[in-house]
Amino acid sequence: MNYLLNIFYLMWPVQSYNKFALSLAYFPDSSCRTAIRHLNRWIQNNPDLSDALEKSGYNKMQHHFTARQTALIFEYLGEP
């Protein structure tokens, strides 16, 4: 089971993700709420990513990242 889980985390297709799933991928040892806070902080601390996400229509209160927003996050932060 752990092997299959590791393979899943190695392959992150660019698609729409809910915020908690993507946040937990970047911060797997955190609670859901903490992981979201950490990812939001990473986004805020990266002005280029923040600007690109804003231009894509991102709102920090939304519950999902669009495929375009996911691509931007992967571009600026790398895949989880």
URZI-V196163 format. One record per pair of residues at least 6 apart in sequence whose ideal C-beta (glycine too) atoms are under 6 Angstrom apart, sorted by sequence separation. I is the first residue (numbers start at 1). J is the second residue. If there is no record, write none. Layout:
i=I j=J
i=I j=J
This chain:
i=43 j=49
i=43 j=50
i=27 j=35
i=24 j=35
i=27 j=38
i=58 j=69
i=20 j=32
i=23 j=35
i=56 j=68
i=23 j=36
i=26 j=39
i=56 j=69
i=23 j=39
i=53 j=69
i=19 j=36
i=53 j=72
i=52 j=72
i=49 j=76
i=46 j=76
i=19 j=63
i=18 j=63
i=18 j=64
i=16 j=64
i=17 j=65
i=16 j=66
i=16 j=67
i=15 j=67
i=14 j=67
i=17 j=70
i=26 j=80
i=25 j=80
i=14 j=70
i=14 j=71
i=12 j=79
